[in-house]
Amino acid sequence: MTTPTPSPRVNLFETRDTGITEIMDGPWKDIRVVDLDGGESFHARSTGEEHALFVMAGAGIATAPETGAFRIEKDSAIALPLDGFVDIVAGDDGMRMLQITMTIG
């Protein structure tokens, strides 16, 4: 009997280079943890790709053309369709998000 090769594991809190495209099949392009200090800005634009953002800690204000400004906080999620964009400003205590980027096509 052959012993299966264990799946690779990556600690997203320790490295920026996840190798997600080698670990998983599908449209994955990147996955990373984004840490923002209080008042720091983050911009995501979906040009030829899609983004999903999950707030893991903290809070902030997200602004998108379709919705205007709205509050996001822990357990909030934002999905950006193709050609969508969002600007995020972290609240006073900062913010931590998980960003997943997927290719289109």
Sequence and secondary structure as in RCSB ss.txt:
>XXXX:A:sequence
MTTPTPSPRVNLFETRDTGITEIMDGPWKDIRVVDLDGGESFHARSTGEEHALFVMAGAGIATAPETGAFRIEKD
SAIALPLDGFVDIVAGDDGMRMLQITMTIG
>XXXX:A:secstr
           TTT S   HHHHS SSEEEEEEEEE TT EEEEE SSEEEEEEEEEEEEEEEETTTEEEEEETT
 EEEE TT EEEEEEEEEEEEEEEEEEE  
